[in-house]
Amino acid sequence: MWLLDVNLPKKIGGLLGEFGIEAHSAGERGWAGLNNGALVEAAQQSGFQCVLTRDRLFSESATRALKRFPEFCVVLVTIPQLRGPEFLEQFRSAWVNSPIQPVAGQLLRWPAD
């Protein structure tokens, strides 16, 4: 199960569902106000294996959080900010070329540069 940070379109959850991945948004879980470290903690304790975010500053707090939760993965989505349908299309295209493969204890940049 994957968590979408509040800075990603909720529709990414539906797209991931098409690929067989259960995903939920932080907002629908009531976690929109949690800071990055607290978000990782809440997600991990609720059975999520990774969080997808566009927040580049997340990497600083993710390093600390991943030391506490080494079975968790943070994925920094590097697709540029676009309108909803365009972002979804870019996400789908990047996924077809190289699906996200979470790695426990890692901060991943996706799609890779």
N, CA, C and O atoms as a MOPAC input file, in Angstrom:
PM7 MOZYME 1SCF
protein

 N      0.85100 1    -1.16500 1     0.00000 1
 C      0.00000 1     0.00000 1     0.00000 1
 C      0.90400 1     1.23800 1     0.00000 1
 O      1.86200 1     1.32500 1     0.76900 1
 N      0.57400 1     2.19900 1    -0.88800 1
 C      1.37700 1     3.40800 1    -1.04500 1
 C      0.57300 1     4.62500 1    -0.61600 1
 O     -0.65200 1     4.64900 1    -0.73000 1
 N      1.28500 1     5.64100 1    -0.11800 1
 C      0.66400 1     6.88500 1     0.30900 1
 C      1.08800 1     8.00800 1    -0.63200 1
 O      2.25800 1     8.12100 1    -0.99800 1
 N      0.11800 1     8.83700 1    -1.01900 1
 C      0.39700 1    10.01100 1    -1.85100 1
 C      0.41800 1    11.24000 1    -0.95400 1
 O     -0.55400 1    11.51300 1    -0.24900 1
 N      1.51200 1    11.97600 1    -0.97700 1
 C      1.61300 1    13.22000 1    -0.22000 1
 C      0.57500 1    14.19900 1    -0.77500 1
 O      0.08800 1    14.02600 1    -1.89200 1
 N      0.24300 1    15.22100 1     0.00500 1
 C     -0.78400 1    16.17800 1    -0.39300 1
 C     -0.40900 1    16.97800 1    -1.64000 1
 O     -1.27900 1    17.59900 1    -2.25200 1
 N      0.85600 1    16.97600 1    -2.02500 1
 C      1.27500 1    17.76000 1    -3.19100 1
 C      1.17100 1    16.97900 1    -4.50800 1
 O      1.61900 1    17.46000 1    -5.54900 1
 N      0.58900 1    15.79200 1    -4.46400 1
 C      0.35200 1    15.01200 1    -5.67800 1
 C     -1.14800 1    14.95100 1    -5.95400 1
 O     -1.94400 1    14.89700 1    -5.01800 1
 N     -1.54200 1    14.95900 1    -7.22900 1
 C     -2.97200 1    14.84900 1    -7.54200 1
 C     -3.54800 1    13.53900 1    -7.00500 1
 O     -2.92700 1    12.48300 1    -7.13200 1
 N     -4.73600 1    13.61200 1    -6.40500 1
 C     -5.39500 1    12.41600 1    -5.86100 1
 C     -5.64000 1    11.36700 1    -6.94400 1
 O     -5.68300 1    10.17000 1    -6.65900 1
 N     -5.80000 1    11.82000 1    -8.17700 1
 C     -6.08900 1    10.88200 1    -9.26300 1
 C     -4.93200 1     9.93100 1    -9.54700 1
 O     -5.11300 1     8.92500 1   -10.23400 1
 N     -3.75500 1    10.23400 1    -9.03000 1
 C     -2.62700 1     9.29800 1    -9.16400 1
 C     -2.99200 1     7.97700 1    -8.48100 1
 O     -2.56500 1     6.91000 1    -8.92200 1
 N     -3.77800 1     8.04800 1    -7.41100 1
 C     -4.21700 1     6.83600 1    -6.72200 1
 C     -4.99300 1     5.90700 1    -7.64300 1
 O     -4.77600 1     4.69600 1    -7.63600 1
 N     -5.89500 1     6.47000 1    -8.43500 1
 C     -6.65400 1     5.66900 1    -9.40000 1
 C     -5.75900 1     5.08400 1   -10.47400 1
 O     -5.92700 1     3.93200 1   -10.87600 1
 N     -4.81100 1     5.87900 1   -10.93700 1
 C     -3.87100 1     5.40200 1   -11.95200 1
 C     -3.03400 1     4.24800 1   -11.40400 1
 O     -2.84200 1     3.24100 1   -12.08500 1
 N     -2.53800 1     4.39300 1   -10.17900 1
 C     -1.77100 1     3.30600 1    -9.57400 1
 C     -2.64400 1     2.05700 1    -9.40500 1
 O     -2.16300 1     0.93200 1    -9.54100 1
 N     -3.92300 1     2.26600 1    -9.10900 1
 C     -4.85700 1     1.14400 1    -9.01200 1
 C     -4.92900 1     0.35500 1   -10.30500 1
 O     -5.06200 1    -0.86900 1   -10.28200 1
 N     -4.84200 1     1.04900 1   -11.43800 1
 C     -4.82100 1     0.36600 1   -12.74100 1
 C     -3.61300 1    -0.54700 1   -12.86400 1
 O     -3.64900 1    -1.53600 1   -13.59600 1
 N     -2.54400 1    -0.22000 1   -12.14900 1
 C     -1.31500 1    -1.02000 1   -12.17800 1
 C     -1.27300 1    -2.03700 1   -11.03400 1
 O     -0.25200 1    -2.68600 1   -10.80900 1
 N     -2.39800 1    -2.16800 1   -10.31300 1
 C     -2.48300 1    -3.15400 1    -9.25000 1
 C     -1.92200 1    -2.71700 1    -7.91200 1
 O     -1.63400 1    -3.55000 1    -7.05200 1
 N     -1.76300 1    -1.39700 1    -7.72900 1
 C     -1.19300 1    -0.87500 1    -6.48200 1
 C     -2.26100 1    -0.09100 1    -5.73000 1
 O     -2.85800 1     0.84300 1    -6.26400 1
 N     -2.48700 1    -0.48400 1    -4.49400 1
 C     -3.41800 1     0.24800 1    -3.65100 1
 C     -2.72700 1     1.50600 1    -3.14400 1
 O     -1.65000 1     1.43400 1    -2.55100 1
 N     -3.34800 1     2.65600 1    -3.37800 1
 C     -2.76000 1     3.92800 1    -2.96100 1
 C     -3.84100 1     4.82300 1    -2.36400 1
 O     -4.99100 1     4.81200 1    -2.80500 1
 N     -3.45400 1     5.58800 1    -1.36300 1
 C     -4.35500 1     6.52200 1    -0.68900 1
 C     -3.63700 1     7.85700 1    -0.54500 1
 O     -2.40900 1     7.91300 1    -0.48400 1
 N     -4.42100 1     8.93100 1    -0.49300 1
 C     -3.80500 1    10.24200 1    -0.31200 1
 C     -3.73100 1    10.58300 1     1.17200 1
 O     -4.56800 1    10.15300 1     1.96600 1
 N     -2.72200 1    11.35800 1     1.52800 1
 C     -2.56200 1    11.80300 1     2.91000 1
 C     -3.78600 1    12.60400 1     3.34900 1
 O     -4.21600 1    12.51500 1     4.49900 1
 N     -4.33700 1    13.37700 1     2.43200 1
 C     -5.50900 1    14.18400 1     2.75400 1
 C     -6.71300 1    13.35200 1     3.14600 1
 O     -7.39600 1    13.66600 1     4.12100 1
 N     -6.98000 1    12.28400 1     2.38900 1
 C     -8.14700 1    11.46200 1     2.71100 1
 C     -7.95200 1    10.67000 1     4.00400 1
 O     -8.92400 1    10.19300 1     4.58900 1
 N     -6.71800 1    10.52900 1     4.44700 1
 C     -6.42300 1     9.85500 1     5.71700 1
 C     -6.45300 1    10.82100 1     6.88900 1
 O     -6.34000 1    10.40700 1     8.04300 1
 N     -6.60800 1    12.13200 1     6.59300 1
 C     -6.59700 1    13.13500 1     7.64300 1
 C     -5.19600 1    13.54500 1     8.07000 1
 O     -5.00400 1    14.08000 1     9.16200 1
 N     -4.21900 1    13.29300 1     7.20800 1
 C     -2.82000 1    13.55200 1     7.54100 1
 C     -2.24900 1    14.76600 1     6.80100 1
 O     -1.03100 1    14.93800 1     6.76000 1
 N     -3.09100 1    15.59600 1     6.22600 1
 C     -2.61400 1    16.73000 1     5.43200 1
 C     -1.73700 1    17.67800 1     6.23900 1
 O     -0.84600 1    18.31600 1     5.67800 1
 N     -1.97100 1    17.78200 1     7.53700 1
 C     -1.21900 1    18.72200 1     8.36100 1
 C      0.04400 1    18.15400 1     8.98500 1
 O      0.76300 1    18.86500 1     9.68600 1
 N      0.32300 1    16.87400 1     8.73700 1
 C      1.51500 1    16.27000 1     9.34700 1
 C      2.78200 1    16.70800 1     8.63400 1
 O      2.81900 1    16.79700 1     7.40700 1
 N      3.83400 1    16.98500 1     9.42600 1
 C      5.11400 1    17.29400 1     8.78400 1
 C      5.71800 1    16.00200 1     8.24400 1
 O      5.20200 1    14.91600 1     8.51100 1
 N      6.77500 1    16.10900 1     7.50800 1
 C      7.31400 1    14.96500 1     6.77700 1
 C      7.67400 1    13.78100 1     7.66100 1
 O      7.29700 1    12.65100 1     7.35200 1
 N      8.39200 1    14.01200 1     8.74900 1
 C      8.76200 1    12.91100 1     9.62900 1
 C      7.54500 1    12.25500 1    10.26300 1
 O      7.46700 1    11.02800 1    10.33900 1
 N      6.58900 1    13.07100 1    10.71900 1
 C      5.36400 1    12.53100 1    11.31400 1
 C      4.53000 1    11.79200 1    10.27700 1
 O      3.86400 1    10.80800 1    10.59900 1
 N      4.56400 1    12.26100 1     9.03500 1
 C      3.82700 1    11.58500 1     7.96900 1
 C      4.40500 1    10.20300 1     7.71100 1
 O      3.65600 1     9.23700 1     7.56500 1
 N      5.70900 1    10.09900 1     7.65400 1
 C      6.35300 1     8.79000 1     7.46500 1
 C      5.98300 1     7.87100 1     8.62100 1
 O      5.65500 1     6.70400 1     8.40500 1
 N      6.03200 1     8.38100 1     9.82900 1
 C      5.70400 1     7.56200 1    11.00000 1
 C      4.26100 1     7.06800 1    10.94100 1
 O      4.00500 1     5.88000 1    11.13700 1
 N      3.31800 1     7.97300 1    10.67100 1
 C      1.90500 1     7.58500 1    10.59700 1
 C      1.67500 1     6.57100 1     9.48000 1
 O      0.94900 1     5.59400 1     9.65800 1
 N      2.29300 1     6.80900 1     8.33800 1
 C      2.12700 1     5.90200 1     7.19500 1
 C      2.67700 1     4.51400 1     7.50300 1
 O      2.01900 1     3.50600 1     7.24700 1
 N      3.87000 1     4.47100 1     8.04500 1
 C      4.49700 1     3.18500 1     8.34700 1
 C      3.67500 1     2.42100 1     9.37500 1
 O      3.48400 1     1.21200 1     9.23600 1
 N      3.19000 1     3.10000 1    10.39500 1
 C      2.40500 1     2.44800 1    11.43700 1
 C      1.04200 1     1.98000 1    10.93000 1
 O      0.41000 1     1.12200 1    11.54600 1
 N      0.59300 1     2.54100 1     9.81100 1
 C     -0.69600 1     2.15000 1     9.23200 1
 C     -0.55300 1     1.13800 1     8.10800 1
 O     -1.52900 1     0.82400 1     7.42700 1
 N      0.64900 1     0.62800 1     7.91000 1
 C      0.83900 1    -0.44300 1     6.93200 1
 C      1.26500 1    -0.01700 1     5.53800 1
 O      1.31400 1    -0.84400 1     4.62700 1
 N      1.57400 1     1.26700 1     5.35700 1
 C      2.05900 1     1.72000 1     4.05800 1
 C      3.52800 1     1.33000 1     3.91200 1
 O      4.26900 1     1.29000 1     4.89500 1
 N      3.94500 1     1.04000 1     2.66900 1
 C      5.34400 1     0.69800 1     2.45600 1
 C      6.14200 1     1.85600 1     1.88900 1
 O      7.37100 1     1.85800 1     1.96700 1
 N      5.45100 1     2.85600 1     1.31000 1
 C      6.17500 1     4.01400 1     0.78800 1
 C      5.24600 1     5.21300 1     0.67400 1
 O      4.02200 1     5.08500 1     0.69200 1
 N      5.86400 1     6.38000 1     0.55600 1
 C      5.14000 1     7.61400 1     0.30400 1
 C      5.72400 1     8.23000 1    -0.96800 1
 O      6.94000 1     8.26000 1    -1.15800 1
 N      4.84000 1     8.71800 1    -1.83000 1
 C      5.24700 1     9.44000 1    -3.03000 1
 C      5.02000 1    10.92100 1    -2.76400 1
 O      3.95900 1    11.30700 1    -2.27300 1
 N      6.00800 1    11.75700 1    -3.08300 1
 C      5.92700 1    13.18500 1    -2.82600 1
 C      6.61100 1    13.95700 1    -3.94700 1
 O      7.43900 1    13.41500 1    -4.67900 1
 N      6.25300 1    15.22200 1    -4.06500 1
 C      6.95500 1    16.12900 1    -4.97100 1
 C      7.80300 1    17.11000 1    -4.16700 1
 O      8.49900 1    17.94200 1    -4.74800 1
 N      7.75200 1    17.02500 1    -2.84800 1
 C      8.43000 1    17.95100 1    -1.93800 1
 C      9.92300 1    17.63700 1    -1.86400 1
 O     10.33100 1    16.66800 1    -1.22500 1
 N     10.72500 1    18.45800 1    -2.51700 1
 C     12.17900 1    18.23000 1    -2.53700 1
 C     12.80500 1    18.38000 1    -1.14500 1
 O     13.84400 1    17.78000 1    -0.87000 1
 N     12.19400 1    19.15900 1    -0.28200 1
 C     12.71700 1    19.30200 1     1.07900 1
 C     12.43900 1    18.06200 1     1.92700 1
 O     13.02800 1    17.88200 1     2.99300 1
 N     11.54100 1    17.21600 1     1.44400 1
 C     11.23100 1    15.97600 1     2.15100 1
 C     12.50100 1    15.13900 1     2.32000 1
 O     12.63300 1    14.41000 1     3.30300 1
 N     13.42700 1    15.23900 1     1.37800 1
 C     14.62800 1    14.40500 1     1.42800 1
 C     15.42400 1    14.62500 1     2.71200 1
 O     16.02000 1    13.68400 1     3.23500 1
 N     15.44100 1    15.86100 1     3.22900 1
 C     16.17800 1    16.13400 1     4.46000 1
 C     15.56700 1    15.39700 1     5.64700 1
 O     16.27200 1    14.72500 1     6.39900 1
 N     14.24900 1    15.52900 1     5.80900 1
 C     13.60200 1    14.85300 1     6.93100 1
 C     13.43400 1    13.36600 1     6.65600 1
 O     13.35900 1    12.57100 1     7.59300 1
 N     13.37300 1    12.97700 1     5.38200 1
 C     13.23100 1    11.55600 1     5.04100 1
 C     14.43800 1    10.76400 1     5.50200 1
 O     14.29900 1     9.62900 1     5.95800 1
 N     15.60600 1    11.34000 1     5.39100 1
 C     16.81800 1    10.64200 1     5.81400 1
 C     16.72200 1    10.27800 1     7.29500 1
 O     17.05500 1     9.16100 1     7.68900 1
 N     16.26900 1    11.21800 1     8.10400 1
 C     16.10300 1    10.94100 1     9.54100 1
 C     14.98200 1     9.92700 1     9.76800 1
 O     15.13400 1     9.00100 1    10.56400 1
 N     13.87000 1    10.09700 1     9.07900 1
 C     12.72900 1     9.19600 1     9.26400 1
 C     13.06200 1     7.77800 1     8.81900 1
 O     12.63700 1     6.81500 1     9.45900 1
 N     13.81100 1     7.63600 1     7.73900 1
 C     14.15200 1     6.30500 1     7.24700 1
 C     15.10900 1     5.58100 1     8.19000 1
 O     15.13900 1     4.35100 1     8.21100 1
 N     15.88500 1     6.32400 1     8.96400 1
 C     16.73300 1     5.68500 1     9.97900 1
 C     15.85800 1     5.06400 1    11.06500 1
 O     16.18900 1     4.01400 1    11.61700 1
 N     14.74200 1     5.72100 1    11.36500 1
 C     13.81100 1     5.19600 1    12.37300 1
 C     12.92100 1     4.09700 1    11.81400 1
 O     12.49700 1     3.20500 1    12.55000 1
 N     12.63200 1     4.15500 1    10.50600 1
 C     11.72800 1     3.19300 1     9.86200 1
 C     12.40700 1     2.61600 1     8.61300 1
 O     12.03000 1     2.94500 1     7.48900 1
 N     13.40700 1     1.75800 1     8.81800 1
 C     14.21000 1     1.26600 1     7.68900 1
 C     13.45700 1     0.38300 1     6.70100 1
 O     13.98700 1     0.07600 1     5.63400 1
 N     12.23800 1    -0.03200 1     7.02600 1
 C     11.46100 1    -0.84900 1     6.09600 1
 C     10.60500 1     0.01100 1     5.15600 1
 O      9.89400 1    -0.51500 1     4.30000 1
 N     10.68200 1     1.33000 1     5.32400 1
 C      9.86800 1     2.27000 1     4.56100 1
 C     10.67700 1     2.87600 1     3.41800 1
 O     11.90700 1     2.88100 1     3.46500 1
 N      9.99800 1     3.38400 1     2.39500 1
 C     10.65100 1     4.02600 1     1.24400 1
 C      9.96800 1     5.36500 1     0.96100 1
 O      8.74600 1     5.47800 1     1.05400 1
 N     10.76000 1     6.36800 1     0.61900 1
 C     10.24400 1     7.66100 1     0.18500 1
 C     10.61900 1     7.82900 1    -1.28400 1
 O     11.78100 1     7.67900 1    -1.66400 1
 N      9.61100 1     8.14500 1    -2.10800 1
 C      9.83200 1     8.32300 1    -3.54400 1
 C      9.58100 1     9.78600 1    -3.89100 1
 O      8.46400 1    10.28300 1    -3.74700 1
 N     10.62900 1    10.47300 1    -4.35000 1
 C     10.51400 1    11.85700 1    -4.79400 1
 C     10.15300 1    11.83800 1    -6.27800 1
 O     10.97000 1    11.46500 1    -7.12100 1
 N      8.93200 1    12.24300 1    -6.58500 1
 C      8.44900 1    12.27100 1    -7.97000 1
 C      8.95300 1    13.56300 1    -8.60500 1
 O      8.61700 1    14.65500 1    -8.14700 1
 N      9.75600 1    13.44000 1    -9.65400 1
 C     10.41400 1    14.60600 1   -10.25600 1
 C      9.72000 1    15.10600 1   -11.52300 1
 O     10.27300 1    15.94000 1   -12.23900 1
 N      8.53100 1    14.61200 1   -11.80400 1
 C      7.77400 1    15.10800 1   -12.95900 1
 C      7.42000 1    16.57200 1   -12.68700 1
 O      6.92000 1    16.89000 1   -11.60800 1
 N      7.67300 1    17.46800 1   -13.65000 1
 C      7.36900 1    18.88900 1   -13.43200 1
 C      5.88700 1    19.12200 1   -13.14000 1
 O      5.02800 1    18.33700 1   -13.54200 1
 N      5.60700 1    20.21400 1   -12.43300 1
 C      4.22700 1    20.58000 1   -12.12000 1
 C      3.47200 1    20.86200 1   -13.41500 1
 O      3.88800 1    21.69900 1   -14.21500 1
 N      2.37400 1    20.16500 1   -13.61100 1
 C      1.52400 1    20.32800 1   -14.78500 1
 C      0.07200 1    20.28800 1   -14.33900 1
 O     -0.21400 1    19.89000 1   -13.21000 1
 N     -0.83800 1    20.69000 1   -15.19600 1
 C     -2.26300 1    20.56600 1   -14.90400 1
 C     -2.60700 1    19.09400 1   -14.76100 1
 O     -1.92100 1    18.23700 1   -15.31900 1
 N     -3.66400 1    18.79400 1   -14.01900 1
 C     -4.07000 1    17.42900 1   -13.70300 1
 C     -3.93600 1    16.40700 1   -14.81600 1
 O     -3.17300 1    15.45300 1   -14.66500 1
 N     -4.65400 1    16.56700 1   -15.94700 1
 C     -4.59100 1    15.55200 1   -17.00200 1
 C     -3.19300 1    15.39600 1   -17.60800 1
 O     -2.77900 1    14.28600 1   -17.94400 1
 N     -2.47400 1    16.50500 1   -17.74600 1
 C     -1.12500 1    16.43700 1   -18.29800 1
 C     -0.17500 1    15.72700 1   -17.33300 1
 O      0.67200 1    14.93800 1   -17.75200 1
 N     -0.32200 1    16.01500 1   -16.03200 1
 C      0.51000 1    15.35500 1   -15.03400 1
 C      0.23900 1    13.85000 1   -15.04500 1
 O      1.17100 1    13.04700 1   -15.01000 1
 N     -1.02900 1    13.47600 1   -15.09400 1
 C     -1.37500 1    12.05200 1   -15.13900 1
 C     -0.77500 1    11.36800 1   -16.36000 1
 O     -0.28000 1    10.24400 1   -16.26800 1
 N     -0.81900 1    12.04100 1   -17.49200 1
 C     -0.25700 1    11.45700 1   -18.70900 1
 C      1.25800 1    11.30400 1   -18.59600 1
 O      1.81000 1    10.28300 1   -19.00700 1
 N      1.92800 1    12.30600 1   -18.04600 1
 C      3.37700 1    12.20900 1   -17.84500 1
 C      3.71200 1    11.08400 1   -16.86000 1
 O      4.67800 1    10.34500 1   -17.05300 1
 N      2.90600 1    10.96500 1   -15.80700 1
 C      3.12500 1     9.91600 1   -14.81600 1
 C      2.96400 1     8.54900 1   -15.47700 1
 O      3.80200 1     7.66500 1   -15.29900 1
 N      1.88300 1     8.37800 1   -16.24200 1
 C      1.63100 1     7.10400 1   -16.92700 1
 C      2.77800 1     6.76600 1   -17.88100 1
 O      3.24600 1     5.62800 1   -17.91200 1
 N      3.22100 1     7.73400 1   -18.64200 1
 C      4.30400 1     7.51900 1   -19.60000 1
 C      5.59000 1     7.11300 1   -18.88200 1
 O      6.27800 1     6.18500 1   -19.30700 1
 N      5.90800 1     7.81000 1   -17.79800 1
 C      7.11800 1     7.47900 1   -17.03100 1
 C      7.00000 1     6.08100 1   -16.43400 1
 O      7.97800 1     5.33400 1   -16.39900 1
 N      5.80000 1     5.72300 1   -15.96400 1
 C      5.57400 1     4.39600 1   -15.37900 1
 C      5.79300 1     3.30000 1   -16.42300 1
 O      6.43100 1     2.28700 1   -16.13700 1
 N      5.26900 1     3.50100 1   -17.62100 1
 C      5.42800 1     2.49500 1   -18.68300 1
 C      6.90900 1     2.28600 1   -18.98900 1
 O      7.34400 1     1.16000 1   -19.22900 1
 N      7.67800 1     3.36600 1   -18.98200 1
 C      9.11400 1     3.26600 1   -19.25200 1
 C      9.88700 1     2.65500 1   -18.09100 1
 O     10.84700 1     1.91300 1   -18.30200 1
 N      9.47000 1     2.96800 1   -16.86200 1
 C     10.21300 1     2.49700 1   -15.69000 1
 C      9.32300 1     2.59300 1   -14.45000 1
 O      9.29600 1     3.63500 1   -13.79500 1
 N      8.59300 1     1.52200 1   -14.11600 1
 C      7.71300 1     1.56400 1   -12.94300 1
 C      8.49300 1     1.82600 1   -11.65700 1
 O      9.67000 1     1.48100 1   -11.54700 1
 N      7.82800 1     2.42900 1   -10.70400 1
 C      8.44800 1     2.66400 1    -9.39700 1
 C      8.66200 1     1.32100 1    -8.71600 1
 O      7.75400 1     0.49300 1    -8.64000 1
 N      9.87000 1     1.12200 1    -8.22600 1
 C     10.22800 1    -0.08000 1    -7.46800 1
 C     10.72600 1     0.35900 1    -6.09700 1
 O     11.91200 1     0.64400 1    -5.93400 1
 N      9.83000 1     0.41900 1    -5.10600 1
 C     10.26400 1     0.87200 1    -3.77900 1
 C     11.38200 1    -0.00700 1    -3.21500 1
 O     11.38000 1    -1.22700 1    -3.37900 1
 N     12.33000 1     0.64200 1    -2.55200 1
 C     13.44000 1    -0.05000 1    -1.91000 1
 C     13.42600 1     0.36500 1    -0.44100 1
 O     13.55800 1     1.54500 1    -0.11500 1
 N     13.26500 1    -0.61000 1     0.42700 1
 C     13.18600 1    -0.32600 1     1.86100 1
 C     14.39700 1     0.48400 1     2.32500 1
 O     15.54000 1     0.18800 1     1.97500 1
 N     14.11500 1     1.50600 1     3.11700 1
 C     15.17200 1     2.32500 1     3.69700 1
 C     15.79300 1     3.33800 1     2.76100 1
 O     16.79900 1     3.95900 1     3.10300 1
 N     15.20800 1     3.51800 1     1.57500 1
 C     15.81400 1     4.40400 1     0.57400 1
 C     14.92100 1     5.60200 1     0.24300 1
 O     13.69700 1     5.54500 1     0.35300 1
 N     15.57200 1     6.67100 1    -0.16100 1
 C     14.91900 1     7.80700 1    -0.78700 1
 C     15.22800 1     7.67500 1    -2.27200 1
 O     16.38800 1     7.73500 1    -2.67800 1
 N     14.18800 1     7.49500 1    -3.07900 1
 C     14.36900 1     7.31500 1    -4.51900 1
 C     13.87900 1     8.54600 1    -5.26400 1
 O     12.90100 1     9.17900 1    -4.86700 1
 N     14.56900 1     8.87500 1    -6.34600 1
 C     14.11000 1     9.91200 1    -7.28100 1
 C     13.49700 1     9.17700 1    -8.46700 1
 O     14.12800 1     8.30400 1    -9.06300 1
 N     12.24600 1     9.54400 1    -8.80600 1
 C     11.55200 1     8.88900 1    -9.91600 1
 C     10.77900 1     9.91600 1   -10.71100 1
 O     10.17400 1    10.80800 1   -10.11700 1
 N     10.77300 1     9.83000 1   -12.01800 1
 C     11.65300 1     8.92600 1   -12.78600 1
 C     13.10900 1     9.36100 1   -12.63900 1
 O     13.41700 1    10.53500 1   -12.43400 1
 N     13.97900 1     8.38200 1   -12.75100 1
 C     15.40600 1     8.64800 1   -12.58500 1
 C     15.87000 1     9.61800 1   -13.66600 1
 O     15.41200 1     9.57400 1   -14.80700 1
 N     16.77900 1    10.48100 1   -13.27900 1
 C     17.31300 1    11.47600 1   -14.23200 1
 C     18.17800 1    10.81600 1   -15.29000 1
 O     18.70600 1    11.49800 1   -16.16900 1

